[in-house]
Amino acid sequence: MQILVTRFHLLLLTVTLAMTGVGVLRIPDDFVFLAHWSGNSADWLWPRLVIFVAPAIQFLLMVIFFLLGRLLTKNQYAKAQHILQPALTALMGVVAATQLGLLLSGIGSDLDFVRVTGFALGAALLLLGVVLYEAERHTYAGLRMPWPVRSDLAWRIVHRATGMSYGLGGVCVLGLAWLDAGMGMLILSFAAAILVPAVVAGLATVLFLNR
């Protein structure tokens, strides 16, 4: 069966739900997350209810990828499976790591795990950007889309555009983590750095589909 959602993804969702449960029990009802701050004064506050967002996002991702797997033809699924399943794992992993950061902040831990996640994600995206930018057409490293990129020129343009997008996203996330821009800005940068290059890759392949 063409199912992109695996047991490991269910495990990640379970772990995130467990962290959410701990947060409900351990984080006071009136607690607010300092999502961003300037000097000593908070200017962006998130209520405790924000801890329910992570499992909702993971569940939505699983539904989207499940439906995507069912909509692809067998040939498209065979070409895209080894890209889409790790992509879902990475997305859910970032969400789980962010949830852990919120939990640690809510129970009063001094470890800024959201910032740690920013350094790790930024480095990973920067490395991915370099790999895609330098990838040759007939190597394992490269985008495997459900539709073909026919010419060598189109393949090179698509990969360089995608690689630069991921590299720029990684640099931005690393910069915000280094400057300690705040939890809110970091979490938003996670989403942008992962999703925008993926959109760039999709648009680039469609634009050069027949070139």
N, C-alpha and C positions, 0 to 999 in steps of 0.2 A: 504494500500500500504506500501511496505517496504522502507520507507524514513527516513534516520537518520538525515537529515537536517531539523531543525524546524524554526519556526518564530523567536525564540529568537536568533538563529544563524544569521539570516538575519538582526536582530536588531544590533547585534554586528558588522557585516560588515558595516551597515549604520553609526554607531557611528564612526568607524574607518575611513570611507570615509569622514565624516564630519570633523574629526580632520585633515585629510590630506588636505581638502579644506582650513581650517583655516591656516594650515602651509604654503600653497601656497601663501595665501594673506599676512600673517604676517611675515614670515621668509624671509629675504633678499636673492636675487638670489646668491650672492657671499658668503653666510654663509657656514661654514664648522663645522661639529660636531667633537668635540675632543673625539673620540671614545676610545682612550687610551692615557695616558700621563705618563711621567717619570720626576719627579721634576716639573719644570716650562716650560718644552719644550714638545710640542705635537709631538708624533711619529706615530700617526695613525689618519688620517683625513678622514671623510666621507662627501661627497658633499650633498647639500640640497636634491638632487634627491632621497636620501635614504628614504625619507618619503613616497615614493610610493611603497616601498617594502612590508609594512605591509598589506595593502588591497590586494595586489597580493597574498601574502601567505595565507590570510584568504580565498580568493576565491578559491585557489588551494585546500586547506583543505576541503572546502565544496564540491568541485567536487569529490575529492577522496572518501569522506565518502558517498556521494550520490551514486556513482558507487558501493562502497562496499556493501551498503544496498541492492542494486538491484541484486548483484551477490550471496548473501547469500541465502541459502534455508530458508523456513519458520521456520524450527526447529532451524537452526543456528541463524537466526535473533532474534527469541524469547529468545534464551539463551544469546545473546551478546548485545542486544539493550540497556539494562540498564547500560552497561559498555561503549559502543561506543559513545552514545549520550553525557554523561557527559565528556568523554574524548575530544570530539570535542569542547564542551563548554569551557573546561579548556584551550585547546590549543588556541582557538580564544580569550579567555580572557587574556591570557598572551601576545599575540600579540597586543591586544588593549591597555593593560597597558603599554607595551613598546612604542607604538606609542604616547601615552600621555606623556611619559617621553621625547621622542624626541621633541615633540611639545613644552613642557615647557622649555626645553633647548634652542630650537631655538628662542623663544621669549624673552629669557633673564631671566627666573625665577630662583630663588635660590634653589628651591625644586628639589632635585635629585630623581625624581620619578622612574627612572630605578633601582636605588639602593633600594628604598622602595619596589618595586616589587620583587627584589632579596630576601630581608628578608622574605616577605610574601610567595613567592614560595618555598624558601628553607625550611621554617617551615612546609609548607603543604606537601612537598615531604618527609621530615623526619618523619612526623606523618604517612603518607601513608606507608612508609617503615616498621615502627613498626607494624602497623595493619596487613599488609600482612605477615610479618615474624611470628607473633604470631597467625595468623588465624588458626582455626581448620577446618577440612574437611567439617563438616556438620553445618557450621554457615553461616550467610548471608555474612559476611566479607570474601572476597576471589575472586580470578579470576574466571570469567565465560567466558570460551573460546568457540568458535563454535565447537571445537572437544573435546572429553572427555579425562581427565587424570584419568586412570583407577585405579591404585593402591594407597594405602595410602602413601607408601614410595615416589612414584613419585610426588604425590600432595604436600607432605611436601618439597621435594627438589625444586620443581618449585616455590613454594611460598617463601621459604627462599632465594633462589637465586634472585628472583624478589624484595623481601623486602630489601635485602642488597643493591641491585643496586639502588633502589629509595632512601634508607637512605643515601648511599654514595653520590648520586647526590645532595640530600638536604644539606648535610654537606658542600660539595664543593661550592654550590651556596651561602650558608650562609657565608662561609669563604671569598669568593671573595667580597661579599657585605660588610662585616665587614672591610676588608682590603682596600676597595675602589679601586678595581683593575682597574676601568675604564669602561666606557659604553660598549665598544666593547667586552671586555672579559666577562662582565656580560651577555650581550645578547647572545653570543655564548654559555655560560654555561647554559642559559635557555634551548636552543635547545638540548644540549647534555644531560642535566639532565632529560628531558622529554622523548626524543626519545630512548636513549641507553637502559634504563631499559625496555621499551616496546619491543625492539628487543630481549633483554635477555629473557623476559617472553615468547615471541613467539617461540624462538629457544628452550627454555627449555621444553615447552609443546610438541613440535615436537619430540625432542630427547626421551622423556619419554612417547610417545603416546601409545605404546603397552606394557609398563612395569608396 
